[in-house]
Amino acid sequence: MDAKQPAWFAAGFPHVWPPYSQMKTAAPPLAVERTEGVRIYLEDGRALIDGIASWWTACHGYNHPHIRQAVIRQLEIMPHVMFGGLAHAPALTLAARLAKLLPDDLTRVFFSDSGSVAVEVAMKMALQFWLNRGEHGRTKFVAFRDGYHGDTLGTMAVCDPGEGMHSLFSGLLPPQAMLNLPTDAASIATFDDYLDRNAGKIAGMLVEPLIQGAGGMIFHDPEVLRRLRAAADRHGLILIFDEIFTGFGRTGTMFACEAAGVVPDIVTLSKALTGGTMALAATVATGRIFDGFLSDDPGHALMHGPTFMANALACAAANASLDLFEREPRLRQVAEIEVGLREQLGPLAKVGGIKDVRVTGAVGVVQIDRLNDPKALQRACAEAGIWVRPFRDIVYLTPSFTIGADDLERLTGTLRKVLAA
Ligand code: PMP
């Protein structure tokens, strides 16, 4: 163990199982002392500019005083109470605010505690919607290559099977229809043909709108979403938008679906929902989906209820986060970051070994011809003062929306320098 590591690290690290790590070879994680604004302060005295806002959550930067105060106030009143048979102001206020913010009839909010569970709930809603109507043949989902929807068993089945993360399990998961996103003539024809032949077996269709995130930060045109909506309408399928990454301004509008002018039947939210402070997720359904569960038969109820569902502290944080979207110019900041990322990452496109540079909203992606060792690139970036998490053949920036122009330049400039080295 590194002599510079604090005692708590040496005592505790042998007892944790870190995420996505081959522990035989993985370097130990960096020990963090605290966070503030867009910076992560390490125990060894260094400060890193966070280029990825803690897995895309900390949209207002770290430790925003408004969220902190809201959580402290809620902690004094009631940190948590079970949501089964009881209700409280933070959750109901948040549900009403989300219903108002989301387009059209997306009005029924089911709270849970992680993105994967929010997607599981969406999938259960879609499957049971049909079962409740006596249609027992609609048991599959259409999902898309390069898509990612979570790490739990149900969601793994709708992730890209070959994208690496879950490929070991592919034979064990219930098979789903894994199609290419209908983006060009050939993929549109295959998609239409598949649905023409199989729609009666399909409960729903899942997509990450505008950006397929963890599957490689791959962008698609809003037109694709309109095509999915039209196909879902044509075949009576439930359309699920997984906005766990894109929701809350990341792509330039409050929700990515707005850019396409398309309303899904179910949307999943998490990540930036609490401004990156606490675990909370939401699965929001339209009135039509909700009504499909109204019945004199108790068996038609949605049987899901996480213990920490609608945790009051997390809901208070989420309400405070929404206050900040109302009071502070977040979407304007996203637009400014988009311009900055284009200007500052754009020149990399001409550098040898760089395959592509793409930007949408506050998401900047640099795709590298051969990124042999993403961990080594991460270490080099950390040595140079920025925190990023390259994977596969990309390194991406998804900073907090509150990042100042100077820090954005520091972030992109450092990345440019490391990639040129
Ligand atoms: N869906 C999408 C689009 C995601 O990006 C993620 C997380 N990266 C998830 C679902 C799963 O969320 P969680 O990690 O909170 O379970």
Residues whose N, C-alpha, C, O or C-beta is under 5 A from the ligand:
A	BS01	PMP	S114 G115 S116 V117 Y148 H149 G150 E208 G213 A214 D242 I244 F245
